Amino acid sequence: MTQALAPLVARLRTSSPRARVLAGGFAVVLIAVVAIGLAASRDTRVTLFATPLRAEQLAEVEQRLAAWNVPHAATSDNVLVDRAKHGELLLRLALAGVPHAHLAGSDETLAHVGALTPQTVLEAQTRDALAADLALGLRGLDGVVDARIIIAPSSAGVYADEPRRDASAGVRVTPTPGTHLSARTVAGIKAFVAGGVPGLDADRVTVLDDRGLVLDGDGGDDASDVQIALQSALDTAFGIGATIVRVHREPLGERRDVHDVHRTALGGNVARASSDERYASGAKRYSKTSATEDRGSDTREEHRVAAPGATARLTVAVFVDDARGLDLVKIRALAAAAAGIRPDRGDAVSVEAVAFTGSPPAARSATAPGWVLAFASVLPQALTAVALVAVAAFTARPIAAVAARAIESASLRSAARDVAAIPPDRVRGALEGEPPHVAAALISGLPAATAAAVLELYAPDERACIVRRLARANPSLLPRPEELIGG
């Protein structure tokens, strides 16, 4: 490296002062540009969370940030994001419930069990680990944000008069905002928990939501199932946000037993009755004849039983965005068919076009390719570096010229002080071949008598040029524009 720079240093030493000043100014500008570029391209990202994350928490946060198209970089236990978006991302993740609290599963819990661990402690840790495993399994369920499970083991009774107690479990689920868990989903949660705990029956599993309401897995027609199915069909057909579906189900509060008997004639009327009554006044005679004819019938008896909790009446309301201009007749027919409307029990469908105040939810934007995100992340630094190089290219020459003029004037004044005691003829010989402005700068620093003697040694035309330069009381260090442009 030193050998490569040696010729360049030797060449700078033999060059003129103006060339050395220009080279020095260019080096200073280049160093400044490099320093500013490095500062602009410095990684200013900060860690998103104050505490380290677990592996499953880190994966959950990365998945959510990728879905939001947020540039980030993952470390071993945290995520790096832009400093300006730190607070906004923490708020969005908190509203989404991400990341979930860490639950120690079987592998993590039982890893600390030793040979001297008491049996009661081992059973409690095993039960807690099993509950954590089941809760982690429910977290990935559609419509369930989080879940907590408490398992009460079975007990045979310590004393003879103490009854046996079967195993039971309580499940608290946090549904996704705006959703309702259907009866089949609740029944599936019960079966999932019962299948993971030995000796546990699904009937002894209680499922609660965040409001403390029991979610029942029994029942026939479920209004939420009808609403979800109908809303999904309309969203697929007419687009998301074009319709809003609400379904109301009225359950029976009592048991109903209906017995119907239908008789159908085999031919003509089922039965016929006739009566003939006569009275003869002359003969004083009265007669009455009655006849009944039954041709037979086909009898059918129908017996219907409706248990308490069955659907008594189903009402469907469909709100249609008036701005879409959709066909309400077709939507009414489709809604009636999809919901299974039964007019005989009083079911009703209402479809109306209303003006929506909120705009339809925007479709999920497609994820940009990786090279686009990488280019977007370095684009501001690249533009800053290009702008700095352009500014340096336009201002390097004026700055270098000013520096050269200042250094040159300082060196000439220093030389003038050194030659103040030298005879005028030697001064004139030293200034031989120098331009008028250099000679004027040097002579201006001489005593008046010496300066006058030196000027007398010049030719009249050269003397006039030097005198004009000396006439400038405050010569500017900035060169004239034509000098800068002309080089």
C-alpha positions in Angstrom: 0.0 0.0 0.0 2.8 2.4 0.9 4.7 1.6 -2.3 1.7 2.2 -4.4 1.1 5.7 -2.8 4.8 6.7 -3.0 4.7 7.8 -6.7 1.5 9.8 -6.1 3.0 11.6 -3.1 6.2 12.4 -5.0 4.2 13.7 -7.9 2.2 16.0 -5.5 5.4 17.3 -4.1 6.7 18.3 -7.5 3.4 19.8 -8.6 2.5 23.5 -8.4 0.9 24.9 -5.2 -2.4 25.3 -7.0 -2.5 21.7 -8.0 -1.7 20.6 -4.4 -4.5 22.8 -3.1 -6.9 21.3 -5.6 -5.9 17.8 -4.8 -6.3 18.5 -1.0 -9.7 20.0 -1.5 -10.9 17.1 -3.6 -9.6 14.7 -1.0 -11.5 16.6 1.8 -14.7 16.6 -0.3 -14.4 12.9 -1.1 -13.8 12.0 2.6 -16.8 14.1 3.6 -19.0 12.4 1.0 -17.9 9.0 2.1 -18.5 9.9 5.8 -22.0 11.3 5.0 -22.9 8.3 2.9 -21.8 5.9 5.7 -23.8 7.9 8.2 -26.9 7.8 5.9 -26.6 4.1 5.3 -26.0 3.2 8.9 -28.5 0.7 10.4 -30.8 2.8 12.6 -33.2 -0.1 13.4 -34.1 -0.9 17.0 -35.3 -4.0 18.8 -39.1 -4.2 18.9 -39.5 -5.8 22.3 -37.7 -4.9 25.5 -37.4 -8.5 26.7 -36.2 -11.5 24.7 -38.7 -13.7 22.8 -39.2 -17.4 22.8 -38.8 -19.3 19.5 -42.6 -19.7 19.0 -43.2 -16.1 19.9 -40.5 -14.9 17.5 -42.1 -17.0 14.7 -45.5 -15.6 15.5 -44.3 -12.0 15.4 -42.4 -12.6 12.1 -45.5 -14.1 10.5 -47.7 -11.2 11.5 -45.1 -8.6 10.3 -44.7 -10.4 7.0 -48.5 -10.4 6.5 -48.5 -6.6 7.1 -45.6 -6.1 4.6 -43.4 -4.4 7.3 -39.7 -4.5 6.7 -37.9 -6.2 9.6 -34.9 -8.3 10.5 -35.0 -11.2 12.9 -32.3 -11.9 15.5 -32.0 -14.9 17.7 -34.5 -13.6 20.3 -35.9 -10.3 19.0 -37.0 -8.4 15.9 -35.3 -5.2 14.4 -37.7 -2.6 12.9 -37.5 1.0 11.9 -37.2 3.4 14.8 -40.0 5.6 13.5 -42.5 2.7 13.4 -41.6 1.2 16.8 -44.5 2.5 18.8 -47.0 1.9 16.0 -46.0 -1.7 15.5 -46.2 -2.4 19.3 -49.7 -1.0 19.3 -50.9 -3.1 16.3 -49.4 -6.3 17.7 -51.0 -5.6 21.1 -54.4 -5.2 19.5 -53.9 -8.4 17.5 -52.8 -10.3 20.7 -49.4 -11.1 19.4 -47.2 -12.6 20.7 -49.1 -15.0 23.0 -47.9 -15.8 26.5 -45.4 -18.5 26.6 -46.8 -21.9 27.8 -44.3 -24.5 29.0 -45.1 -27.8 27.2 -44.3 -31.3 28.2 -40.8 -31.2 26.9 -39.8 -28.1 28.7 -41.6 -28.9 32.0 -40.5 -32.5 32.3 -36.9 -31.7 31.5 -36.4 -30.4 35.0 -37.9 -33.4 36.7 -35.4 -35.3 38.8 -35.3 -38.7 40.5 -36.1 -37.1 43.9 -39.1 -35.2 42.7 -42.2 -36.1 44.9 -44.9 -38.0 43.2 -47.5 -35.3 43.9 -45.3 -32.6 42.4 -44.6 -34.8 39.4 -48.4 -35.4 38.8 -49.1 -31.6 39.1 -46.3 -30.8 36.6 -47.5 -33.4 34.2 -51.1 -32.2 34.4 -50.0 -28.5 33.8 -47.8 -29.6 30.9 -50.6 -31.5 29.3 -52.9 -28.5 29.7 -50.3 -26.3 28.0 -50.0 -28.8 25.1 -53.7 -28.8 24.6 -53.9 -24.9 24.8 -51.2 -24.6 22.2 -53.1 -27.0 19.9 -56.3 -24.8 20.2 -54.4 -21.6 19.4 -54.1 -22.7 15.7 -57.9 -23.3 15.5 -59.8 -21.0 13.1 -61.7 -18.4 15.1 -59.7 -18.9 18.4 -57.1 -16.4 19.3 -56.0 -17.9 22.6 -57.0 -20.6 25.0 -56.3 -21.6 28.6 -57.1 -25.1 30.0 -57.5 -26.2 33.6 -57.7 -30.0 34.3 -59.1 -31.4 37.5 -58.0 -35.0 37.9 -60.3 -37.8 39.0 -60.4 -38.8 42.6 -61.4 -42.1 44.1 -62.0 -40.6 47.6 -59.7 -40.7 50.6 -62.4 -41.8 53.0 -64.9 -44.6 52.7 -67.9 -42.3 52.7 -66.4 -39.9 50.2 -67.9 -40.3 46.7 -65.8 -40.9 43.6 -65.1 -37.8 41.5 -64.6 -38.1 37.7 -62.0 -36.0 35.8 -63.2 -32.7 34.5 -61.7 -29.7 32.6 -62.5 -26.1 32.0 -61.5 -24.3 28.8 -61.5 -20.5 28.4 -61.2 -19.4 24.8 -60.6 -16.0 23.3 -62.5 -15.9 20.0 -61.4 -13.7 17.1 -63.1 -10.3 17.3 -66.4 -10.2 15.4 -66.7 -14.0 15.2 -68.9 -16.6 17.0 -67.9 -20.1 17.6 -70.4 -22.5 16.1 -71.9 -25.5 17.9 -69.8 -27.9 15.9 -66.6 -26.0 16.8 -67.4 -26.0 20.5 -68.2 -29.7 20.3 -64.9 -30.2 18.5 -63.0 -28.3 21.3 -64.7 -30.6 23.9 -63.8 -33.7 22.0 -60.2 -32.5 21.5 -59.6 -31.8 25.2 -61.3 -35.0 26.2 -59.2 -37.0 23.8 -56.0 -35.6 25.2 -56.8 -36.3 28.9 -57.0 -40.0 30.0 -60.3 -40.8 31.6 -62.0 -37.5 30.7 -65.4 -37.5 29.1 -66.4 -34.8 26.7 -69.6 -34.1 28.7 -67.4 -33.0 31.6 -65.6 -30.3 29.6 -66.9 -26.8 30.1 -66.0 -24.1 27.5 -66.3 -20.4 28.4 -65.6 -17.3 26.4 -64.0 -14.0 27.6 -67.4 -12.8 28.8 -67.8 -15.8 31.1 -70.6 -17.3 29.0 -70.9 -21.0 28.6 -70.5 -22.1 24.9 -72.9 -25.0 24.4 -72.0 -27.6 21.8 -75.5 -29.1 21.6 -78.5 -28.0 19.5 -79.8 -28.4 16.0 -80.0 -25.4 13.8 -77.4 -22.9 14.8 -77.9 -19.2 13.8 -74.2 -18.5 13.7 -73.6 -21.4 11.2 -76.4 -20.2 8.9 -75.0 -16.6 9.1 -71.4 -17.6 8.4 -72.4 -19.9 5.5 -74.7 -17.2 3.9 -72.2 -14.4 4.4 -69.4 -16.5 2.9 -71.6 -17.3 -0.2 -72.6 -13.7 -0.7 -69.0 -12.4 -0.3 -67.8 -14.9 -2.9 -70.6 -14.0 -5.3 -70.7 -10.2 -5.0 -67.4 -9.3 -3.3 -66.4 -8.6 0.3 -68.3 -5.6 1.8 -71.2 -5.7 -0.6 -73.6 -7.4 1.9 -74.1 -7.7 5.6 -75.9 -10.8 6.9 -77.6 -11.2 10.3 -79.6 -14.3 11.4 -81.9 -14.5 14.4 -83.1 -17.8 15.7 -86.0 -18.2 18.1 -85.8 -21.5 20.0 -88.7 -23.4 21.4 -89.2 -23.0 25.1 -91.4 -26.0 25.6 -92.0 -29.5 24.2 -94.6 -29.7 21.4 -96.5 -32.8 20.3 -98.6 -32.5 17.1 -100.9 -35.4 16.0 -102.6 -35.0 12.6 -105.1 -37.5 11.0 -105.8 -37.3 7.3 -108.6 -39.3 5.6 -108.8 -39.6 1.8 -111.8 -41.1 -0.1 -111.2 -44.1 -2.3 -113.7 -42.8 -4.9 -116.0 -39.9 -4.7 -117.1 -38.8 -1.2 -116.0 -40.7 1.8 -119.5 -40.9 3.3 -123.1 -39.8 2.3 -126.3 -39.5 4.4 -129.8 -39.1 3.0 -133.2 -38.5 4.7 -136.8 -38.7 3.2 -139.8 -37.5 5.2 -143.4 -37.6 3.9 -146.9 -36.8 5.3 -150.3 -37.6 3.5 -153.2 -35.5 4.9 -156.0 -37.5 3.2 -154.8 -40.8 4.3 -153.6 -39.4 7.5 -150.2 -41.2 7.1 -146.7 -40.1 8.0 -143.4 -41.8 6.8 -139.7 -41.0 7.3 -136.7 -42.8 5.7 -133.0 -42.2 6.5 -130.0 -43.8 4.6 -126.2 -43.6 5.2 -123.5 -44.7 2.7 -119.8 -45.1 3.4 -117.5 -45.9 0.5 -114.3 -46.4 2.6 -111.2 -44.1 3.0 -107.4 -44.2 3.3 -106.4 -42.9 6.7 -102.9 -41.5 7.5 -101.8 -40.3 11.0 -98.8 -38.0 11.5 -97.2 -37.5 14.9 -94.6 -34.8 15.3 -92.6 -34.0 18.4 -90.5 -30.8 18.9 -88.2 -30.9 21.9 -87.3 -27.8 23.9 -84.4 -25.8 22.2 -85.4 -26.6 18.7 -85.9 -23.9 16.2 -89.2 -22.2 16.4 -88.6 -19.5 13.8 -85.6 -18.3 11.7 -85.3 -14.7 10.5 -82.7 -13.6 8.0 -81.8 -10.0 7.3 -79.5 -9.1 4.4 -78.2 -5.5 4.1 -77.1 -4.7 0.5 -74.8 -1.8 -0.4 -77.0 0.6 -2.4 -74.0 1.8 -4.4 -73.4 -1.6 -5.9 -76.7 -1.8 -7.7 -77.2 -5.5 -7.1 -80.4 -7.5 -7.9 -82.3 -7.7 -4.7 -84.7 -10.4 -6.0 -81.9 -12.8 -6.8 -80.2 -12.1 -3.5 -83.5 -12.8 -1.6 -84.0 -16.1 -3.5 -80.4 -17.2 -2.8 -80.6 -16.2 0.8 -83.8 -18.2 1.3 -82.3 -21.3 -0.3 -79.0 -21.1 1.5 -80.5 -20.5 5.0 -83.1 -23.3 4.5 -86.1 -21.0 5.1 -89.4 -22.9 6.0 -92.5 -20.7 5.4 -94.6 -23.3 7.3 -93.1 -22.4 10.6 -93.0 -18.7 10.0 -89.4 -18.1 8.7 -88.8 -14.8 7.0 -86.1 -13.3 4.8 -85.7 -9.5 4.4 -83.3 -8.0 1.8 -83.0 -4.2 1.6 -80.6 -1.9 -0.2 -79.1 0.7 2.2 -76.3 3.3 1.9 -73.2 2.0 3.7 -71.3 4.7 5.6 -68.0 2.8 5.7 -66.1 1.9 2.6 -65.7 -1.8 1.7 -62.6 -3.4 3.2 -59.7 -3.2 0.9 -58.5 -6.4 -0.6 -55.3 -7.8 0.8 -52.4 -6.4 -1.1 -50.1 -8.9 -2.8 -46.8 -9.4 -1.1 -44.0 -7.6 -3.0 -41.0 -9.7 -4.2 -38.0 -9.8 -2.0 -35.8 -7.8 -4.4 -38.3 -5.0 -4.4 -38.3 -4.8 -0.6 -34.5 -4.9 -0.6 -34.2 -2.1 -3.3 -36.8 0.0 -1.4 -34.7 -0.3 1.9 -31.5 1.0 0.3 -33.1 3.5 -2.1 -33.0 6.5 0.4 -29.3 5.9 1.2 -28.5 5.7 -2.5 -30.3 8.9 -3.4 -28.6 10.7 -0.5 -25.2 9.5 -1.7 -25.9 10.6 -5.3 -27.1 14.0 -4.1 -24.0 14.5 -2.1 -21.7 13.5 -5.0 -23.6 15.9 -7.2 -23.2 18.8 -4.7 -19.5 18.0 -4.3 -19.0 17.9 -8.1 -20.5 21.4 -8.5 -18.9 23.0 -5.5 -15.5 21.4 -5.5 -13.9 23.8 -8.0 -15.1 27.0 -6.3 -14.1 25.8 -2.9 -10.7 24.7 -4.2 -10.2 28.0 -5.9 -11.0 30.0 -2.8 -8.6 27.8 -0.7 -5.8 28.2 -3.3 -6.3 31.9 -3.5 -6.2 32.2 0.3 -3.0 30.0 0.6 -1.4 31.9 -2.2 -2.1 35.3 -0.7 -0.8 34.1 2.7 2.4 32.7 1.2 3.0 35.9 -0.8 2.6 38.2 2.2 4.9 36.0 4.2 7.4 36.2 1.3 7.0 40.0 1.2 7.9 40.3 4.9 11.0 38.2 4.3 12.2 40.3 1.3 11.5 43.6 2.9 15.2 44.2 3.5 16.4 42.9 0.1 17.5 45.5 -2.5 14.9 46.4 -5.1 16.9 44.9 -8.0 17.0 41.5 -6.3 13.3 41.8 -5.6 12.7 42.6 -9.3 14.8 39.6 -10.3 12.8 37.3 -8.0 9.5 38.5 -9.6 10.7 38.0 -13.1 8.0 36.0 -15.1 5.4 36.3 -12.3 1.9 37.5 -13.4 0.8 41.0 -12.4 -1.5 39.9 -9.6 1.3 37.9 -7.9 3.7 40.8 -8.3 1.1 43.2 -6.9 0.4 41.0 -3.9 4.1 40.8 -3.1 4.9 44.5 -3.7 1.9 45.5 -1.5 3.6 44.0 1.5 6.9 46.0 1.0 7.7 49.3 2.5 6.6 52.2 0.4 10.1 53.3 -0.6 11.1 49.7 -1.6 7.8 49.2 -3.5 8.3 52.4 -5.5 11.9 51.4 -6.4 10.7 48.0 -7.5 8.0 49.5 -9.7 10.5 51.8 -11.4 12.4 48.7 -12.6 9.3 47.5 -14.6 8.3 48.4 -18.1 5.6 51.1 -18.4 2.9 48.6 -19.5 3.7 46.0 -16.8 3.9 48.8 -14.2 0.5 50.0 -15.2 -1.0 46.5 -14.7 0.6 46.1 -11.3 -0.5 49.5 -10.2 -4.1 48.7 -11.2 -3.9 45.6 -9.0 -2.4 47.7 -6.2 -5.3 50.2 -6.5 -7.7 47.6 -5.1 -8.0 48.4 -1.4 -9.6 45.1 -0.4 -8.9 42.4 -3.0 -11.3 39.6 -2.7 -10.1 36.0 -2.1 -12.8 34.7 -4.4 -11.7 34.5 -8.1 -13.7 36.1 -10.8 -16.4 34.0 -12.5 -14.5 34.0 -15.8 -11.5 32.6 -14.0 -13.6 29.8 -12.4 -15.3 28.9 -15.7 -12.1 29.1 -17.7 -10.1 27.0 -15.3 
